[in-house]
Amino acid sequence: MENQSYYFTAIKGEFLVERVPTGIEGLDKLVQGGIPKGASVLLSGSAGTGKTILALQYLYNGAVKYNEAGVYITFEGSPKTIAWDMESFGWDFKKLQDKSLLKIYRLNLTATSPALAEQQIEAELRIISRMVKELNAKRLVVDSTTAFAARLGGEAAVRNILYNFCDSLKQLECTSLLTTETGSGRTDFSAFGVEEFVSDGIIAMYFTPPNRSIHVRKMRGTSHSKKVHPFEITEKGITIKDKDEVLWEALSK
C-alpha cells in the first residue's frame, strides 16, 4: 500500500473519504487508513510527549513513502536544529530538501500589538502559500500554536488571531498537523481553547514516565479508535501498538 498516495474508506457504505496515510506504524489503523485529505489535525500534549517527532515523521514518510512534498513551519527552533533532530532518526533532511520534498521555515513574528501581529501574519501566510505552491506541497506542519500565541499578548486577541490563522491555513489545501502544548491533564487538549474547535481532529499524546500513550480524541468523517494506545519512540521514530490498550485511569488527571 505504500506506493499509493491515498486510501479510500467507505462511511456507512455511502460516502467516500479520501485519506492521507501518515505512514507511522500503528497510527493509520486507528483512523481508518489515514487522515482525511485536507483536514487540520491538532497534536496536543505536554512537553516531551513526542509531538514534534510525530509531526516530522509524518512529513518524512510523506516524502519518502508517498512522494509528497511537505512544509514544516516553526516559531522557535532553527531549521538547522530541526534538521539535526531528523537526522538523529536516520531521516536525511538534506536529501529531501535537494529533491524539493521538504522545506523548513521559521515564522517571522515580532509584533508587539494585535494590530501589528495581524499584518505580519498576513504577510507570513503569503510566504507560506508561495512555498506550498512552489513545492506542490500536500502536507503541512505548524509547530507550535502555543509558541505562536505566546507572542500575541492578551487572551482575547490570542483567541481571535489564532482562530483566523488556523482557518487561513485550511485554504492552502494541505493535510496539516498543528502541535499545541498543554498541561499534563488527560482532558487538556489545547492551550487557549481555540485550536481544538478550529481543527478537524485531535490526537492527544501522554507521557507518564516511563510510559507513553496516544488517544484519537476526534477525527471528522472517521470511525476512529476510542481507546488509549501505548507507543514507543525508537531509533527510527514513533511506533504505536494499535492492538494494545492503556486504561484511561492510568493517565494523569
C-alpha positions in Angstrom: 0.0 0.0 0.0 3.0 2.3 0.4 3.1 3.1 -3.3 -0.4 4.5 -3.2 -0.8 8.2 -2.3 -4.2 7.8 -0.6 -6.6 5.3 0.9 -10.3 5.4 0.3 -12.7 4.4 3.1 -16.5 3.9 2.9 -18.5 5.6 5.6 -21.9 3.8 6.2 -21.5 2.4 2.7 -22.3 5.8 1.0 -19.7 8.5 1.4 -16.0 8.0 0.4 -13.4 9.9 2.4 -10.1 10.4 0.6 -7.3 9.7 3.1 -3.7 10.7 3.6 -1.7 7.9 5.3 0.7 9.1 8.0 2.9 6.0 7.3 3.5 5.8 11.1 3.3 2.2 12.3 0.0 1.6 14.1 -1.4 5.1 13.7 -3.2 4.7 10.4 -5.0 1.6 11.7 -6.6 3.8 14.4 -8.1 6.3 11.8 -9.4 4.0 9.0 -6.2 4.2 7.0 -5.2 7.8 7.4 -6.2 11.4 8.0 -9.0 12.8 5.8 -7.4 14.7 2.9 -7.3 18.5 3.6 -8.0 18.2 7.3 -6.2 20.1 10.0 -5.4 17.8 13.0 -4.2 19.1 16.4 -1.4 17.2 18.1 -1.8 18.0 21.8 0.2 17.1 24.8 2.6 18.4 27.5 6.3 19.0 26.9 8.2 15.8 26.0 5.3 13.7 24.8 6.6 13.3 21.3 4.5 15.8 19.3 7.4 17.2 17.2 8.8 13.8 16.4 5.4 12.5 15.2 4.9 15.7 13.1 8.4 15.4 11.5 7.8 11.7 10.9 4.5 12.5 9.1 6.4 14.8 6.7 9.3 12.4 6.3 7.0 9.5 5.5 5.1 11.6 3.1 8.2 12.4 1.1 9.9 9.0 1.2 6.9 6.6 1.1 4.4 8.6 -0.9 6.5 11.2 -2.9 4.5 14.0 -1.3 6.3 17.3 -0.5 5.8 18.9 2.9 6.4 22.2 4.7 7.4 22.5 8.3 6.6 25.8 10.0 8.3 26.6 13.3 8.1 29.5 15.7 11.1 28.7 17.9 13.6 26.1 16.6 16.1 26.9 13.9 16.0 24.9 10.6 19.4 23.6 11.4 18.4 22.2 14.8 15.3 20.6 13.3 17.4 19.0 10.6 19.7 17.6 13.2 16.7 16.2 15.1 15.5 14.5 11.9 19.0 13.1 11.2 19.1 11.6 14.7 16.4 9.2 13.5 18.2 8.5 10.2 15.9 10.8 8.2 18.1 12.5 5.6 16.8 16.1 5.6 19.3 17.4 3.1 18.4 14.8 0.5 14.7 15.6 0.8 15.5 19.3 0.6 17.6 18.9 -2.5 14.7 17.0 -4.1 12.3 19.8 -3.2 10.3 17.3 -1.0 10.7 19.2 2.3 11.1 22.8 3.4 11.6 24.1 6.9 10.5 27.7 7.5 10.8 29.8 10.7 7.9 32.2 11.0 9.0 35.8 11.5 6.6 37.2 14.1 8.0 40.1 16.1 4.8 42.2 16.6 4.2 43.9 19.9 0.5 44.5 19.4 -2.5 42.6 18.0 -2.9 45.0 15.1 0.7 44.6 14.0 0.5 40.9 14.6 -2.4 40.6 12.1 -0.4 42.4 9.5 2.7 40.3 10.0 0.6 37.1 10.0 -1.0 38.1 6.7 2.5 38.6 5.2 3.8 35.3 6.5 0.7 33.5 5.2 1.5 34.8 1.7 5.1 33.5 2.0 3.8 30.1 3.2 1.3 30.0 0.4 4.0 30.6 -2.2 6.2 27.9 -0.6 3.3 25.4 -0.7 2.7 26.2 -4.4 6.4 26.1 -5.4 6.8 22.6 -3.8 3.3 21.5 -4.7 3.2 20.5 -1.0 0.5 18.2 0.2 1.5 18.1 3.9 2.0 20.9 6.3 3.1 21.1 10.0 2.8 24.1 12.3 4.9 23.7 15.5 3.6 25.1 17.7 0.5 27.1 18.0 1.4 27.7 21.7 4.6 29.4 20.8 2.8 31.4 18.1 0.1 32.6 20.5 2.6 33.4 23.3 3.9 36.4 21.2 0.5 38.0 20.8 -0.4 39.4 24.2 -3.9 39.3 25.7 -6.0 36.2 25.7 -8.9 37.8 23.8 -6.5 38.9 21.0 -4.8 35.5 21.0 -8.1 33.6 20.5 -9.2 35.8 17.6 -5.8 35.9 15.8 -5.2 32.2 16.4 -8.6 31.2 15.0 -8.1 33.3 11.9 -4.6 31.9 11.4 -5.7 28.3 11.7 -8.7 29.0 9.4 -6.4 30.6 6.8 -4.2 27.5 6.7 -7.1 25.4 5.5 -7.2 27.5 2.3 -3.8 26.0 1.4 -5.5 22.6 0.8 -2.8 20.7 2.6 -3.4 18.0 5.1 -2.0 19.7 8.2 -0.8 18.8 11.7 -0.7 21.6 14.3 1.0 21.0 17.6 -0.1 22.6 20.9 1.5 22.3 24.3 -1.0 21.7 27.1 -0.9 20.9 30.8 -0.4 17.3 32.0 -4.1 16.7 32.5 -5.7 13.9 30.5 -8.5 16.2 29.2 -6.3 19.2 28.3 -6.5 19.4 24.5 -5.4 23.0 23.7 -3.7 25.9 25.4 -6.2 28.6 24.5 -9.5 26.7 23.9 -9.5 27.7 20.2 -7.3 25.2 18.4 -9.4 22.2 19.3 -12.6 23.9 17.8 -11.0 25.0 14.5 -9.3 21.6 14.0 -10.9 18.7 12.2 -9.2 16.2 14.5 -7.4 15.9 17.8 -4.7 13.4 18.6 -3.7 13.6 22.3 -0.3 12.4 23.4 0.7 11.5 27.0 3.8 10.7 28.9 3.5 9.2 32.4 7.1 8.0 32.9 8.2 5.5 31.8 5.0 5.0 29.7 3.8 6.9 26.6 0.3 6.7 25.1 -1.8 8.2 22.4 -5.6 8.8 22.0 -7.5 9.9 19.0 -9.9 12.3 20.7 -11.8 13.2 17.5 -11.4 12.8 13.7 -14.2 14.1 11.5 -15.5 11.7 8.9 -13.8 8.8 10.6 -14.8 5.9 12.8 -11.6 6.1 14.8 -10.4 4.1 17.8 -11.9 5.3 21.1 -9.2 3.6 23.1 -5.9 4.9 24.5 -2.9 3.0 23.0 0.7 2.7 24.1 3.5 3.9 21.8 7.3 3.9 21.8 10.0 6.3 20.5 12.6 4.1 18.8 15.8 5.0 16.9 13.6 5.0 13.8 10.8 7.2 15.2 7.4 6.5 16.7 5.7 3.1 16.7 2.1 2.8 18.0 0.9 -0.5 19.4 -2.6 -0.4 17.9 -3.6 -3.8 19.3 -2.8 -2.8 22.9 -4.8 -0.6 25.3 -4.0 1.7 28.2 -6.6 2.2 30.9 -7.9 5.8 30.9 -7.4 5.9 34.7 -3.7 5.2 34.2 -3.2 8.7 32.6 -2.5 11.8 34.6 -5.7 13.6 35.9 
